[in-house]
Amino acid sequence: MVLVIGAKPENVPQEEELQITSKQIVEKAVLQAVHQYTQEKKQTEKTKAKKGSPLKPSGYAEQQEKKN
């Protein structure tokens, strides 16, 4: 093998391809994580809406008044 100054090694195109592929994998993973977070947040908000706000009265006081 002859080393020429300023010449690129033969494996540079493979390294560039690996870098591009790695970036794509990371981008896809980040997008999936953001999508999953968004879906979980929506589900949590729906669950909270069904249960009612924790600041709303639960009706316990009204039930006690009816008993008395």
C-alpha positions as CSV (number, residue, x, y, z in Angstrom):
1,M,0.0,0.0,0.0
2,V,1.3,3.4,-1.0
3,L,0.5,6.3,1.3
4,V,-0.1,9.5,-0.6
5,I,-0.3,12.8,1.3
6,G,-3.7,14.3,1.0
7,A,-5.3,11.1,-0.3
8,K,-8.4,9.7,1.4
9,P,-8.3,6.2,2.7
10,E,-10.4,3.7,0.8
11,N,-12.9,3.3,3.7
12,V,-14.0,7.0,3.8
13,P,-17.1,6.4,1.7
14,Q,-18.1,3.6,4.1
15,E,-17.5,5.8,7.1
16,E,-19.6,8.6,5.5
17,E,-22.4,6.1,4.8
18,L,-22.2,4.9,8.4
19,Q,-22.5,8.4,9.7
20,I,-25.5,9.1,7.5
21,T,-27.2,5.9,8.5
22,S,-26.4,6.6,12.2
23,K,-27.9,10.1,11.9
24,Q,-31.0,8.6,10.3
25,I,-31.3,6.0,13.1
26,V,-31.0,8.7,15.8
27,E,-33.5,11.0,14.1
28,K,-36.0,8.2,13.8
29,A,-35.5,7.3,17.4
30,V,-36.0,10.9,18.5
31,L,-39.1,11.2,16.4
32,Q,-40.6,8.0,17.8
33,A,-39.8,9.2,21.4
34,V,-41.5,12.5,20.8
35,H,-44.5,10.8,19.2
36,Q,-44.8,8.4,22.2
37,Y,-44.5,11.2,24.7
38,T,-47.2,13.2,22.9
39,Q,-49.5,10.1,22.8
40,E,-48.9,9.4,26.5
41,K,-49.5,13.0,27.4
42,K,-52.8,13.1,25.5
43,Q,-53.9,9.8,27.2
44,T,-53.0,11.3,30.6
45,E,-55.0,14.4,29.9
46,K,-58.0,12.3,28.8
47,T,-57.8,10.2,32.0
48,K,-57.6,13.3,34.1
49,A,-60.6,14.8,32.3
50,K,-62.7,11.7,33.0
51,K,-61.8,11.7,36.7
52,G,-62.4,15.4,37.0
53,S,-60.1,18.1,38.2
54,P,-58.6,17.6,41.7
55,L,-59.8,21.1,42.5
56,K,-63.5,20.3,41.9
57,P,-65.5,19.2,44.9
58,S,-66.0,15.5,45.0
59,G,-69.6,15.6,46.3
60,Y,-68.6,14.3,49.7
61,A,-69.9,17.4,51.5
62,E,-73.2,17.2,49.6
63,Q,-73.6,13.5,50.6
64,Q,-73.0,14.3,54.2
65,E,-75.6,17.1,54.1
66,K,-78.2,14.8,52.6
67,K,-77.5,12.2,55.4
68,N,-78.1,14.9,58.1
